[in-house]
Structures are given as structure tokens and as C-alpha cells.
Amino acid sequence: DVKVTQSSRYLVKRTGEKVFLECVQDMDHENMFWYRQDPGLGLRLIYFSYDVKMKEKGDIPEGYSVSREKKERFSLILESASTNQTSMYLCASSSIQRPLGGYTFGSGTRLTVV
Amino acid sequence: QKEVEQNSGPLSVPEGAIASLNCTYSDRGSQSFFWYRQYSGKSPELIMFIYSNGDKEDGRFTAQLNKASQYVSLLIRDSQPSDSATYLCARDDKIIFGKGTRLHILP
């Protein structure tokens, strides 16, 4: 079964800490994405990557950075965590093959910043 | 104007009836769309995608795309309590999601 795996299901961090969220996919997908999901705001795209070492800003990149050193791994970095970054973080991947098969999501990381 | 819009609901439908979920979009260049189901506390899972005008059926689910009117819909026949979830509509080419419609199937 194909998978997108996020390293942590729940995470609690202190304000100002540097936080790493890891995502690994085993489908050889070219595209990888990081979203956050908050009640009433839906899914908001933070960053995405179409290829190794490539990254593009999404709708809300402020306070975040990403790293994609290998095709299967896409990391989200919170440089200095703040309480307004408390959220559910979802990683997804997709293929560039057409017709596209949509996005496969990881199980999510619920991050709480205290 | 939001690029993909959905009514947030909740939409309440009796068990066994047809649930109809709708999504409108603003960019006429949009080519294909996806429907995702998300249970509370879980991540979204793909139900269907559609890229041609008309209907696409898969079991109890039918997706409809009308490019002239710029809407996409999802019909769920013989609704079951297990269909209670939030349904997200998404554009393919620009990775745009709607905020989702909460569906509640009444036993």
C-alpha cells in the first residue's frame, strides 16, 4: 500500500524553538506539499516542491521554510515557533503523470506551540 | 473571489437518500477536479476525480462537471451514516482546495 508518512502524530513545542516536521513518500512522486488546516479556514498551502532541491511558496509561507534534498523526503521547518503556528499540518504528494491521480495525504501532525 | 467555493454546511440528509454536494470555481481555465472525504481528526482521502464535462460514476458516488457553468458536484446515493464527513473539492492544476462541506447522514 502506497504511503505518505509523517514522522510525528502529535508534537508540543515551546515558543521560539526550531521545529522540524518530516514527510516521506514511497510512491516515487515528483510533487510534494505542506498544508496547514485550521477550523473555518480549510486547507492552506504553505510550500510545495516539484523536484529535488526545488521549492515554491504557497499562500502562507511566512515563518516557514522547507527542504527537499531527496525525492522521497520533504521537510517543513518552523524557524522560531510561535503560538499562532499551532495547527494540524498535512503533507501530501502527487505524480506529474496525466491524468493526475490526485494527492495522497499523510496522517497529519498536530502541533501545539506553548 | 475565492477560486473554489463550497457551502460549509452542515448538510443533513436522511439515511438512504441522495446527498448532493456542490462546488463552484472562478477560473474558466480549470481542467480537472477532485473530491476528497475527510473524517473528523483524519487526513483527506481521495474519492473521485473528473476532468471531462458530464458525469462520472463510481459505485454510490457520481461526480458531475459543468465547465460552462463552472460547477462541480458530488452525488452520494443511498447515503449511509458512514458517509458523514467533510467533503473537499479541489482544483488539479493550481492545488486549490475549497473549505469543505460538512455532511451529516441522519440514521
Boltz contact constraints between the chains, C-beta under 6 A:
constraints:
  - contact:
      token1: [A, 42]
      token2: [B, 97]
      max_distance: 6.0
  - contact:
      token1: [A, 42]
      token2: [B, 99]
      max_distance: 6.0
  - contact:
      token1: [A, 43]
      token2: [B, 97]
      max_distance: 6.0
  - contact:
      token1: [A, 45]
      token2: [B, 95]
      max_distance: 6.0
  - contact:
      token1: [A, 90]
      token2: [B, 43]
      max_distance: 6.0
  - contact:
      token1: [A, 99]
      token2: [B, 51]
      max_distance: 6.0
  - contact:
      token1: [A, 100]
      token2: [B, 92]
      max_distance: 6.0
  - contact:
      token1: [A, 102]
      token2: [B, 34]
      max_distance: 6.0
  - contact:
      token1: [A, 102]
      token2: [B, 46]
      max_distance: 6.0
  - contact:
      token1: [A, 102]
      token2: [B, 49]
      max_distance: 6.0
  - contact:
      token1: [A, 105]
      token2: [B, 43]
      max_distance: 6.0
  - contact:
      token1: [A, 105]
      token2: [B, 44]
      max_distance: 6.0
  - contact:
      token1: [A, 107]
      token2: [B, 43]
      max_distance: 6.0
  - contact:
      token1: [A, 108]
      token2: [B, 43]
      max_distance: 6.0
